[in-house]
Structures are given as C-alpha cells and as structure tokens.
C-alpha cells in the first residue's frame, strides 16, 4: 500500500522558449536557475498560495502556480485542498519561463499527493492552465521542456503532443538577463497578425534545419539556420542594447543569438561550456556598455526537467 504523502517540493528549471526559430513551438530547459514550489495537503477544499515575492498574485485563479491546481480539484473532485509555497528563483518578466516553472513545479508537486500520480500528458495539460494565466494563451514551448527537460518540440495542442529532440552533448546555451522587465502579454502586442508566405516558408526552413542539425549533430547547419526572421525584428527594439549584445555573442563564436522567449533576456547557442563562458562575458559587457546591468548563465541544451526534491 502506498504511504500517504502530505507535502512535496519540486524544483522547476528556467527555460528558453521559442529557441529563436520555433515561435510557440520549440524550447529547452536550463540548469542552475529555477523556481522551487512546495505543495501541502490541507483539509479545506481550496488552493492557498504563499510567496515571498510581493508582485506574485495571491489569488490562486490568477497565479500560475494555483490555476492548474484549482482545475485539478474540480476535475478529480478531490476531498482536500492544496497550500502552495512559491520560491521564485527566476526573475519576473525575464523571458526565462518563470510562469511555466511555477506552473510546472506546482502541478508536479501536487501530483505526488494524489492517490495515483498524473501521467505526462496530464501534467502538461494542467500545467498549461497556469501558463495561460500569465501569457493569455496556451503555448507549451516553456512548460514542456520545463517538465520533460532537454529540447522539446510542440506538435499540436488538441490533443497536446510534444516530442523531445535529441541534441549533441557539445551543444550549450548562454542566457543573459538584463535588469529590465518585459511581460509576455506586452511583447505579444507588437507581433504581426499576418505573415508573408515567403517569410513563412523561409522561417519553416530554418526551423527544419535546426531540428535536422540536432538529429544529425551538425552544429554548422544549426548555426546557419538559427535565425528568427519574423518575431525578433518586431521585439528587438523593446530591449535596450539588443543589437550590440547579439553582435557580441556572434563575434565571440556563438552559433546564433536571439531573444529568450519574449525577452528581454537573450540566449545564444554554442559549442562547449568554455566557449559559452566567453560568450556570456561578452554579452554582459555589451549590455553594460548600453547602460544596462545584467547577469548570465551557461547550460547544456540537454538540461534536466523538473524534479521532486523532497516528500513528507
């Protein structure tokens, strides 16, 4: 007989959404930075959210960590509720998948308190309710890699279908976060509602090239194709120093560089951790010259997803 678990803590990593060429379709996990979410069973059939961050909503219906749990309570007609304690390690409005991490950590931890844990599809489904609270739409390019780890391609939303893409062990990612905030809802407002067929074809080719390069281990092909022709031109002006920082990354040997998610963070893919460290310092220096403080991380693209750290 399964021993009842009354509390579980999950660590959910930051992610790089879109990965440049795959708007709302492609993303990957990172190491070292993420959110920590503890979920505890309570007698009252409700969801209560606590956080040290004063700007995180306490109303569970509008909180990324709470929305999915409210839906879970109703769908499974649970006789108990959840108390959520959220430790934000990902800067708000950073383009590093902070909303997805909170949603993923909460649903993963809550799943451990159920008579039978949720399967992968259910985890993704309920996590998406939390992600939608923050972004206003259902898109799994942050949530899926946060839960599954590695590089993940979203094939469809109904039914939700995602695929992990194998990547070379030598493929690393640099993410540099400037001391700026850009909310996803605001960044979506600048996007074009119509895209020229020629641009769509060109962008599709680049997405296919990146995925083909990942499967074949061809870093040169990845580098030639890691260019965003549609979203980046519209969002880049929202980030102070974007062009200089991107130029610094490419000049230091990056395969490609673009916005992480909706920004203002930038990511760059490269070969090897050592090269990544050089690129990170160059990007931070370029932001500094533009008058913006920043910090950065280097991570393998094949980073692990969310994990349960503790159960009681």
ABEGO torsion letter per residue (X at the ends): XBBBBABBBBBBBBBBBGGGABBGABBBBBBGBEBBBBBBBBABBBBBBBBABAABBABAAABAAAAAAAAAAAAAGBABBBBBBBBBABBBGAGAGAAAAAAAAAAAAAAAABABBBBAAAAAAAAAAAAAAAAGBBBAAAAAAAAAEEBBBBABAOBBBBBBBBBBAABBBBBBBBBBBBBAAAAAAABBABBBAAAAAAAAAAAAAAAAAAAAGBAAAAAAABBBAAAAAAAAAABBGAAAAAAAAAAAGBABBBBBEAOABBBBBBBEAAAAAAAAAAAAAAAAAAGBBBBBBBBBABBBBBBBABBX
